[in-house]
Amino acid sequence: MLRIIIAIFIVVPAIEISLLILMGHLIGGWATFAFIILSSVLGVYFAKREGRKVLEYARFEWSQGQLPAQHLLDGICIFLGGILLITPGFITDILGFLLVFPYTRTIFKVMLLALIRRQIGKGNIHWINRR
């Protein structure tokens, strides 16, 4: 797992820099810079808006005595999407927007839940239920 993370930290920035240089040649340096700033500002706005919605829904479920598990997964996806949107680059922005928007977030929630279940099955995550 550590090797995969190290590879991601090396490969993704290299691809992002290459794309930034390519877009700079295609549309110009200032347009590329403006696009990156605009996508970051819009991303932070959408992440903040969606985060507030999810927090309100989670509080409501919690007040009803229910565990807001789906909303916790939503919150994780929005948090990761917000981090990716702040990071400059086109690939990270696309992935960040996909994580923040509710219609595409469900795909990532399913993958995140499968990852969590697999880690629990391997014994890497322990669940303690205290009632």
Backbone hydrogen bonds, N-H to C=O, Kabsch-Sander energy under -0.5 kcal/mol:
donor,donor_aa,acceptor,acceptor_aa,energy
5,I,1,M,-2.1
6,I,2,L,-2.5
7,A,3,R,-2.4
8,I,4,I,-2.4
9,F,5,I,-2.3
10,I,6,I,-1.0
11,V,7,A,-3.3
12,V,8,I,-1.8
14,A,10,I,-1.1
15,I,11,V,-2.5
16,E,12,V,-2.8
17,I,13,P,-2.6
18,S,14,A,-2.0
19,L,15,I,-2.6
20,L,16,E,-2.6
21,I,17,I,-2.4
22,L,18,S,-2.5
23,M,19,L,-3.0
24,G,20,L,-2.1
25,H,21,I,-1.8
26,L,22,L,-2.1
27,I,23,M,-3.0
28,G,23,M,-0.7
28,G,24,G,-0.9
32,T,28,G,-2.0
33,F,29,G,-2.4
34,A,30,W,-2.7
35,F,31,A,-2.4
36,I,32,T,-2.2
37,I,33,F,-2.3
38,L,34,A,-2.9
39,S,35,F,-2.5
40,S,36,I,-1.9
41,V,37,I,-2.5
42,L,38,L,-2.8
43,G,39,S,-2.2
44,V,40,S,-2.4
45,Y,41,V,-2.1
46,F,42,L,-2.7
47,A,43,G,-2.6
48,K,44,V,-2.4
49,R,45,Y,-2.4
50,E,46,F,-2.9
51,G,47,A,-2.4
52,R,48,K,-2.0
53,K,49,R,-1.9
54,V,50,E,-2.5
55,L,51,G,-2.3
56,E,52,R,-2.3
57,Y,53,K,-2.4
58,A,54,V,-2.6
59,R,55,L,-2.5
60,F,56,E,-2.2
61,E,57,Y,-2.5
62,W,58,A,-2.7
63,S,59,R,-2.4
64,Q,60,F,-1.3
65,G,62,W,-1.4
66,Q,61,E,-2.6
69,A,67,L,-2.0
72,L,68,P,-1.8
73,L,69,A,-1.9
74,D,70,Q,-2.1
75,G,71,H,-2.4
76,I,72,L,-2.1
77,C,73,L,-2.3
78,I,74,D,-2.7
79,F,75,G,-2.5
80,L,76,I,-2.5
81,G,77,C,-2.7
82,G,78,I,-2.6
83,I,79,F,-2.1
84,L,80,L,-2.3
85,L,81,G,-2.2
86,I,82,G,-1.7
87,T,83,I,-1.4
93,D,89,G,-1.0
94,I,90,F,-2.3
95,L,91,I,-2.4
96,G,92,T,-2.4
97,F,93,D,-2.7
98,L,94,I,-2.2
99,L,95,L,-1.8
100,V,96,G,-1.7
101,F,97,F,-2.5
105,R,101,F,-1.7
106,T,102,P,-0.8
107,I,104,T,-0.8
108,F,104,T,-0.9
109,K,105,R,-2.3
110,V,106,T,-2.1
111,M,107,I,-1.8
112,L,108,F,-2.7
113,L,109,K,-2.6
114,A,110,V,-2.2
115,L,111,M,-2.2
116,I,112,L,-2.4
117,R,113,L,-2.6
118,R,114,A,-2.3
119,Q,115,L,-2.3
120,I,116,I,-2.3
121,G,117,R,-2.5
122,K,118,R,-1.9
123,G,119,Q,-0.7
123,G,120,I,-0.7
124,N,119,Q,-2.3
125,I,119,Q,-1.1
128,I,126,H,-0.5
129,N,127,W,-0.6
130,R,128,I,-0.7
131,R,129,N,-0.7
